[in-house]
Amino acid sequence: MGSPRNATRRPVALVGIAALLVASVLAPTSVASWAQGPTTFTWGKSGDADSLDNNVSSNGETSEVTTQLFNLLVRAKPGMTDVEPDLATSWSVSPDGLVWTFQLRRGVTFHDGTPWNAAAAKVNFDRWSDPNSPYHNVKGADYYYWNDFMAGTFKEAKVAGPYTFQVVLTRPNAPLLYNLSIIAFEFNSPASLQTYGGAGVGLHPVGTGPYKFVEWVRDDHVTMVANPSFFRKGLPKTQRLIMRVIKDNAARFLALKSGEIQAMEAPDPDDVKVALRDPTLKLGFRPAFNTGWLRFNMNNDLFKDKRIREAVAYAINRKAIVDALYGGYGRVADQHMPPLLWGRASVPGYAYDPDKAKQLLAEARYPNGFSFDFWYIPVSRPYFPNGKDIATAVASDLARVGIRAHLQTEDWAAYLKDELTNRFPMFMGGWIGDNGDPDDWIGHFFRKYDPQQAVLSYNNPAVFDLLNKARMLTDQSERARMYAQAERMVLNDYRDVPLAHASVPLLMRKNVEGLVGQPDANEYMELVWLR
């Protein structure tokens, strides 16, 4: 799920020591650039994976690793959200939108030598879709992305030829191609599934990607070595990739300055300023492919009144908050979808007008304001770099019009569960995009009403109907018009207060080349080389 990207912590365990010893002997030496400079690239991560099987993980920390080990039918282009061929070289869809046919790349093998073909693709699709597959059941896990993006329209997977693979649907699914560019639709080696089972491949990942798995030391690092048979010739550009887990932002920055790591994500804003003055470091960015918003629980009696929601929106000086608390890398959001997406609405955004807020409160019979609990996220996200500071600023603005917001928070895992109940009257929410289709954004959050969930407490059947129709159309221009119309309807209802989008700084040493910030935060490390 794009929003949480929450890292589940487990006890430290050692995986793959024997593989590390073998890899040190057998590491490939065929890329000419390796002889010209350092051959190990070390990346500083902000958290650890919970599994190396992205099919059953919604953890963004997992995705950063598995992107280096696996391939998809199609993938996002470097630095973009548009799709390009990956393990499929071309594709077509039947006139009725029910059969997608993929021509598969020939001559590709998994890291264990198993051939990639239509039969291998079907094994994986069957695993995701069929509870009776011998590899489907994984204790304590779920196929989150399959359930969200594919299960509702999928009928069957078919081998139409050795390298021709078909996905048959029960009804059209217009975002399907974009959805298949999500790393959760990675392909495991069928032989590895037989050897390790569905539960075991999370510790023994075997893909077709640019790097091969060596070891995983929980909460410390993942080591990978170059795949000499990778189908993109000349890649990867480094012999070894190490992903170091350094959870503290300041400690991660010190490791960068000392040269223990060559690049890092999620720096503190003050450390970005220090890096800009350091001649040994340089700055890159992930595009602003995220949005943070304040969400009303419209099942709550207070926030059922549109005038109350509107008053809150008018009372918040969003520009002042973004200018003060986003380190210069934020911009005020005028809607849910970020600037990179097609299908956005042309809207001015909510104005800052405290006098109008007071007028609305009086009309709603709250001339002296009211009190309520406002829940803020306890972790740092690109769209909310410091949840408490941003919530404090929001509460200060609300207080000026008589609205008394009592700040509350809790553990992140509990927070994610409680937003699926009616506990929160108003709370922070947000999204980091999974792909470049608007359905991943407005289509995901406004798909239905649930009287038991704050996160799905908006009930507008006209919006739901519009989005359902947009999912089934093949004409992108018509889909774009419908998503923009739905966005305007949601904004007119003051369902949320969109607050900010933010570019995400990446810090690296001066000799790092080729690191392209990826909108979904899963960089292609095979492009990186060290001078």
C-alpha positions in Angstrom: 0.0 0.0 0.0 1.5 3.3 -1.1 0.8 5.3 2.0 2.2 3.4 5.0 5.4 1.9 3.6 5.9 0.8 7.2 8.9 -1.3 8.1 8.0 -4.3 10.4 10.8 -4.9 12.8 12.0 -8.5 13.5 14.8 -10.0 15.6 18.2 -9.9 13.9 18.9 -13.1 12.0 21.7 -14.0 9.6 20.8 -15.2 6.1 23.1 -16.5 3.4 26.6 -16.5 4.8 27.6 -19.4 2.6 26.2 -17.5 -0.4 28.4 -14.5 0.5 31.5 -16.7 0.5 30.6 -18.2 -2.9 29.8 -14.8 -4.3 33.1 -13.4 -3.3 34.8 -16.0 -5.4 32.4 -16.1 -8.3 31.5 -12.4 -8.6 31.4 -11.4 -12.3 34.2 -9.3 -13.8 32.9 -8.7 -17.3 31.9 -5.0 -17.0 34.8 -2.9 -18.3 34.1 0.1 -16.0 34.7 -2.1 -12.9 38.4 -2.0 -13.5 38.4 1.8 -13.6 37.2 2.5 -10.1 35.4 1.3 -6.9 33.2 -1.8 -7.5 31.0 -1.7 -4.4 28.1 0.8 -4.0 26.7 1.1 -0.5 23.3 2.7 -0.1 22.0 4.1 3.2 18.4 3.0 3.9 16.1 4.4 6.6 14.6 1.1 7.6 14.7 -2.7 7.0 12.5 -4.9 4.9 10.0 -7.3 6.5 10.4 -9.9 3.7 12.3 -10.1 0.4 9.1 -11.4 -1.3 7.3 -8.2 -2.4 4.3 -10.2 -3.5 3.3 -10.4 0.2 4.8 -7.2 1.5 3.4 -3.6 1.5 6.7 -2.3 3.1 8.5 0.3 1.0 11.7 -0.8 2.6 11.2 -4.2 1.0 10.6 -2.6 -2.4 13.9 -0.8 -2.4 15.7 -4.1 -2.2 13.5 -6.3 -4.4 13.7 -3.7 -7.3 17.3 -4.7 -7.6 16.6 -8.5 -7.6 13.5 -8.9 -9.7 11.9 -7.8 -13.0 8.3 -7.1 -14.0 6.4 -7.5 -17.3 6.7 -3.7 -17.6 8.4 -1.1 -15.4 8.5 2.7 -14.9 11.1 4.5 -16.9 14.0 5.8 -14.9 13.0 9.0 -13.2 9.4 8.8 -14.6 6.1 7.1 -14.2 5.6 6.2 -17.9 5.9 2.4 -18.5 8.5 0.7 -20.7 9.2 -3.0 -21.6 10.8 -5.2 -19.0 10.3 -9.0 -19.1 7.6 -8.3 -21.8 8.8 -6.7 -25.0 5.3 -5.8 -26.4 1.7 -6.1 -25.5 -1.8 -5.6 -26.9 -5.4 -5.7 -25.5 -8.5 -7.2 -27.2 -11.2 -4.7 -28.4 -13.4 -5.6 -25.5 -10.6 -5.0 -23.0 -10.8 -8.5 -21.5 -7.6 -10.1 -22.9 -4.2 -8.7 -22.5 -1.5 -10.5 -24.5 2.2 -10.0 -23.7 5.1 -11.1 -25.9 7.9 -12.1 -23.5 11.6 -11.4 -23.7 13.6 -14.4 -25.0 16.9 -15.7 -23.7 16.3 -14.5 -20.1 17.1 -16.8 -17.1 16.5 -16.5 -13.4 19.5 -16.3 -11.2 19.3 -20.1 -10.6 19.3 -20.9 -14.3 15.6 -21.5 -14.6 14.3 -20.2 -18.0 12.0 -17.2 -18.1 9.0 -18.0 -20.3 5.2 -17.9 -20.4 5.0 -21.0 -18.1 7.1 -19.2 -15.5 4.8 -16.2 -15.7 1.8 -18.4 -15.2 3.2 -20.1 -12.1 3.6 -16.6 -10.5 0.1 -15.4 -11.5 -1.4 -18.6 -10.2 0.4 -18.2 -6.9 -1.0 -14.7 -6.5 -4.5 -15.4 -7.5 -5.3 -19.0 -6.5 -5.6 -19.9 -2.8 -5.1 -23.5 -3.8 -1.7 -22.9 -5.4 0.9 -24.8 -3.3 2.9 -21.5 -3.0 0.0 -19.2 -2.1 -0.3 -19.4 1.6 2.2 -17.5 3.6 1.6 -17.3 7.3 0.8 -13.9 8.6 0.9 -12.3 5.1 -1.5 -11.2 2.5 -1.2 -10.4 -1.3 -2.0 -6.7 -0.6 -1.3 -5.4 -4.1 -2.9 -8.3 -5.9 -6.1 -7.8 -3.8 -6.1 -4.0 -4.3 -5.2 -3.8 -8.0 -6.0 -7.1 -9.7 -8.3 -9.5 -7.8 -11.5 -7.7 -8.7 -11.1 -8.1 -12.4 -8.9 -11.2 -12.9 -10.2 -14.4 -14.4 -7.2 -16.5 -15.4 -3.6 -16.5 -16.7 -3.0 -18.4 -19.9 0.1 -19.8 -21.7 -0.7 -19.0 -25.4 2.8 -20.0 -26.6 6.3 -20.5 -25.2 6.8 -16.7 -25.1 3.2 -15.5 -25.3 1.4 -14.9 -22.1 -2.2 -13.8 -21.6 -4.1 -12.2 -18.7 -7.8 -12.7 -19.0 -10.2 -10.4 -17.1 -13.8 -10.6 -16.1 -14.3 -6.9 -17.0 -12.0 -4.2 -18.4 -9.2 -2.9 -16.1 -7.8 0.2 -17.8 -5.0 0.9 -15.3 -3.7 -2.7 -15.6 -0.5 -1.9 -17.4 0.5 0.8 -14.9 -0.5 -1.5 -12.1 1.8 -4.2 -13.4 4.7 -1.8 -13.1 4.4 -2.0 -9.3 7.3 -4.1 -7.9 4.9 -6.3 -6.0 4.2 -8.0 -9.3 7.8 -9.3 -9.4 8.5 -12.8 -10.7 10.0 -15.5 -8.6 11.9 -18.4 -10.1 9.5 -21.4 -10.3 12.3 -23.6 -9.2 12.9 -21.5 -6.1 9.2 -21.7 -5.2 9.5 -25.5 -5.4 12.7 -25.5 -3.3 11.8 -23.0 -0.6 8.0 -22.8 -0.8 5.8 -19.7 -0.8 7.0 -18.9 2.8 10.7 -19.5 2.1 11.3 -17.3 -0.9 11.1 -14.2 1.3 14.4 -15.3 2.7 15.8 -16.8 -0.5 14.8 -14.4 -3.3 15.6 -15.6 -6.9 14.7 -13.3 -9.7 16.0 -12.2 -13.1 17.2 -8.7 -12.0 20.5 -6.9 -12.3 21.8 -8.2 -8.9 21.7 -11.6 -7.2 21.0 -12.0 -3.6 23.9 -12.9 -1.2 22.9 -12.3 2.4 20.5 -10.4 4.6 21.4 -9.5 8.2 18.2 -8.2 9.8 18.3 -4.5 10.7 21.8 -4.2 9.3 22.3 -4.8 5.6 21.4 -6.7 2.4 24.3 -7.7 0.1 23.9 -8.4 -3.6 26.3 -9.1 -6.5 26.0 -8.3 -10.2 24.1 -10.7 -12.3 26.4 -11.5 -15.3 23.4 -12.7 -17.4 21.3 -9.6 -16.9 19.5 -8.9 -20.2 20.2 -5.1 -20.2 23.7 -5.2 -21.6 26.4 -3.2 -19.8 24.4 -3.3 -16.5 24.8 -3.3 -13.6 27.7 -0.8 -13.4 28.9 -1.9 -10.0 30.0 -5.4 -9.0 28.5 -5.4 -5.6 25.5 -3.5 -4.0 25.1 -3.2 -0.3 22.0 -1.7 1.3 22.8 -0.6 4.8 20.0 -0.1 7.3 20.7 3.0 9.4 17.4 4.1 11.0 18.5 7.4 12.6 18.7 10.2 10.0 21.6 11.9 11.7 23.6 8.7 12.0 23.0 7.9 8.3 24.3 11.3 7.4 27.5 10.8 9.5 28.0 7.5 7.7 27.8 9.4 4.4 30.2 12.0 5.4 32.7 9.4 6.6 32.5 7.4 3.4 30.9 4.3 5.0 28.1 4.7 2.6 28.1 6.4 -0.8 24.5 7.7 -0.9 21.4 8.0 1.3 17.7 8.7 1.5 15.6 10.7 3.9 18.1 13.3 5.3 17.1 15.8 7.9 16.5 19.3 6.3 19.4 20.8 8.3 21.7 18.1 7.1 20.8 18.9 3.5 22.0 22.5 4.2 25.2 21.1 5.6 25.7 18.9 2.5 25.3 21.8 0.1 28.3 23.4 1.8 30.4 20.2 1.8 32.7 19.9 -1.3 32.7 16.1 -1.0 28.9 15.7 -1.2 26.1 16.5 -3.7 22.3 16.6 -3.8 19.7 14.8 -5.9 16.0 14.4 -5.7 13.1 12.0 -6.0 10.3 13.9 -7.8 7.3 15.2 -5.8 5.2 12.1 -6.2 3.4 12.3 -2.9 0.6 14.2 -1.2 -0.2 14.8 2.5 -3.6 15.8 3.6 -5.8 16.3 6.7 -8.7 13.8 6.6 -12.0 14.3 8.2 -13.9 11.3 9.6 -17.2 12.0 8.0 -18.9 9.3 10.1 -18.3 11.6 13.1 -21.3 13.7 13.8 -19.3 17.0 14.0 -17.7 16.6 10.6 -20.8 15.5 8.8 -21.6 19.2 8.5 -19.8 20.5 5.4 -19.6 24.0 6.9 -17.4 22.7 9.7 -15.1 21.0 7.3 -15.0 24.1 5.2 -14.2 26.3 8.2 -11.2 24.1 9.1 -9.9 24.4 5.5 -10.2 28.2 5.5 -8.5 28.5 8.9 -5.2 26.8 7.9 -2.4 28.8 6.4 -1.0 26.0 4.3 1.6 28.2 2.5 3.1 29.4 5.8 3.3 25.8 7.1 5.0 24.5 3.9 7.4 27.5 3.8 8.4 27.0 7.4 8.5 23.2 7.8 9.4 21.6 4.4 13.0 22.7 4.1 12.4 24.5 0.9 11.4 21.3 -1.0 7.6 21.4 -0.5 4.8 23.0 -2.4 1.2 23.6 -1.3 -1.2 20.9 -2.6 -4.3 22.1 -4.4 -5.7 18.6 -4.8 -5.0 14.9 -4.0 -3.0 14.1 -7.1 0.6 15.3 -7.4 1.9 17.4 -10.3 3.5 14.5 -12.2 0.1 12.8 -12.9 -2.2 13.2 -15.8 -5.9 13.5 -15.0 -5.4 16.4 -12.5 -8.1 19.0 -12.1 -7.6 22.7 -12.8 -8.5 24.2 -9.4 -7.3 27.1 -7.4 -7.0 25.2 -4.1 -8.5 26.2 -0.8 -7.9 29.8 0.3 -6.6 30.9 3.7 -9.4 33.1 5.1 -9.8 33.1 8.9 -12.7 35.5 8.8 -14.6 33.2 6.4 -13.9 30.3 8.8 -15.4 32.2 11.7 -18.5 33.1 9.6 -19.0 29.4 8.7 -18.6 28.3 12.3 -21.3 30.8 13.4 -23.6 29.5 10.6 -23.0 26.0 11.9 -24.0 27.2 15.4 -20.5 27.0 16.8 -19.7 30.8 17.1 -17.3 30.0 19.9 -15.7 27.1 18.1 -15.4 23.6 19.4 -12.9 21.1 20.7 -11.8 17.8 19.2 -8.9 15.3 19.0 -6.6 15.7 16.1 -4.3 12.7 15.4 -0.9 13.2 13.8 1.4 10.6 12.3 4.3 9.5 14.6 6.8 8.9 11.7 8.5 11.0 9.1 7.0 10.8 5.6 8.0 12.8 2.5 4.6 14.5 2.6 4.8 15.1 6.3 8.6 15.4 7.2 7.7 16.1 10.9 4.2 15.1 11.8 4.2 16.7 15.2 5.6 20.1 14.1 3.1 20.3 11.2 0.2 19.2 13.5 1.2 21.9 16.0 1.2 24.5 13.3 -2.3 23.4 12.1 -3.6 23.4 15.7 -2.2 27.0 16.2 -4.1 28.2 13.1 -7.3 26.5 14.2 -7.0 28.1 17.6 -7.1 31.6 16.1 -10.7 31.0 14.9 -11.8 29.3 18.1 -11.2 25.6 17.1 -9.4 23.8 19.9 -7.5 20.8 18.4 -6.1 18.4 21.0 -3.0 16.7 19.5 -2.9 12.9 19.8 -0.6 10.2 18.4 0.3 6.6 18.9 2.6 3.9 17.5 2.7 3.8 13.7 1.3 0.3 13.4 -1.5 1.1 15.8 -2.2 4.4 13.9 -2.5 2.5 10.6 -5.0 0.1 12.2 -7.0 2.8 13.9 -7.6 4.9 10.8 -9.6 1.8 9.6 -12.0 2.4 12.6 -13.9 5.4 13.6 -11.5 6.4 16.4 -10.0 9.5 14.8 -12.3 12.6 14.3 -9.6 14.2 12.1 -6.2 12.8 11.2 -3.1 13.1 9.0 -3.1 10.9 5.9 -1.1 10.8 2.7 0.1 8.7 -0.3 3.3 7.9 -2.1 2.3 6.9 -5.6 2.7 3.2 -6.7 2.4 4.1 -10.4 1.5 6.8 -12.8 -2.2 6.1 -13.2 -4.8 8.4 -11.5 -6.7 5.4 -10.3 -3.9 4.7 -7.9 -4.7 8.0 -6.2 -8.3 9.3 -6.3 -9.5 5.9 -7.5 -8.0 4.2 -4.5 -9.2 6.5 -1.8 -12.7 7.2 -3.1 -13.8 3.7 -4.3 -16.5 3.1 -1.7 -18.1 4.1 1.6 -17.6 2.3 4.8 -19.5 3.4 8.0 -16.9 1.7 10.1 -13.8 3.3 8.7 -12.6 6.9 9.0 -10.5 6.5 6.0 -13.5 5.5 3.8 -16.1 7.7 5.5 -16.8 9.8 2.4 -20.1 8.7 0.8 -20.8 10.2 -2.6 -22.2 7.5 -5.0 -21.8 9.9 -8.0 -18.0 10.0 -7.4 -17.8 6.2 -7.0 -19.8 5.7 -10.2 -17.6 8.1 -12.2 -14.4 6.4 -11.0 -15.7 2.9 -11.7 -16.5 3.9 -15.3 -13.1 5.5 -15.7 -11.4 2.2 -14.7 -13.0 0.4 -17.7 -12.3 2.9 -20.5 -9.5 2.5 -22.9 -9.4 6.2 -24.1 -6.9 8.0 -21.8 -8.1 11.4 -22.7 -11.7 10.5 -21.6 -10.3 8.8 -18.5 -8.3 12.0 -17.6 -11.5 14.1 -18.0 -13.4 11.8 -15.6 -10.7 11.7 -13.0 -10.5 15.5 -13.0 -14.2 15.8 -12.7 -14.2 13.4 -9.7 -11.4 15.4 -8.1 -13.4 18.6 -8.4 -16.4 16.9 -6.8 -14.4 15.6 -3.9 -12.8 19.0 -3.3 -16.2 20.8 -3.5 -17.3 18.5 -0.7 -14.3 19.4 1.5 -13.7 15.8 2.1 -10.0 16.5 3.0 -7.7 19.4 3.3 -4.8 18.7 0.8 -1.7 20.2 2.4 1.5 19.5 0.5 3.6 17.7 -2.0 7.4 17.4 -1.4 10.4 16.6 -3.4 12.6 14.1 -1.5 16.3 15.0 -1.2 18.9 12.2 -1.8 22.4 12.9 -0.6 25.5 11.3 -2.2 29.2 11.5 -2.4 30.7 13.5 -5.3 32.0 10.4 -7.1 28.5 8.9 -7.4 27.1 9.0 -11.0 23.9 7.7 -12.5 21.7 7.8 -9.4 18.3 8.8 -10.8 15.6 9.6 -8.2 12.5 7.5 -8.8 9.0 8.8 -8.1 8.0 5.6 -6.3 11.2 5.7 -4.2 12.6 2.5 -5.8 15.7 3.6 -7.6 17.4 1.4 -10.3 20.8 0.9 -8.7 22.1 -0.9 -11.8 22.5 2.6 -13.3 24.9 3.8 -10.6 28.6 3.9 -11.0 31.5 5.4 -9.0 34.2 7.6 -10.4 
